[in-house]
Amino acid sequence: MRFIARFHHADTLAQMQSRLRRKGVPTHAMQIEGQRLGEQWVLFVYLDEQVEDALRLLRDPEHVPALSVDVSAFESMRPVDDGRLFAKWVTIVGAVVVLGFVALALLLRLLR
């Protein structure tokens, strides 16, 4: 995944994502600044082979990319981060920390 642009307006970002999607270039956008500092988004292209075409498409909507993919199929194959892995990790770490404190408390009690 490679960075291709930064946007200060959500509408412009949506237009560019739509343009790239129609031309077969899957993208990922993410907000990097909130309203306090002025909203900003960054746009990435998933496939390194499409970076040059994506940059040209941002300037020229008529450009035809050398490599075009079925964006819907591409997106359906990508794993969805639904937070379960993170939740599982936090639960395990939390349990280990609690058990560590319990073991430490028992050890201190035995040493008295």
Secondary structure, DSSP 8 states (H G I E B T S, - for coil): -EEEEEES-HHHHHHHHHHHHHTT--EEEEEEE-STT--EEEEEES-GGGHHHHHHHHH-TT---SS---HHHHHHHS----SHHHHHHHHHHHHHHHHHHHHHHHHHHHH-
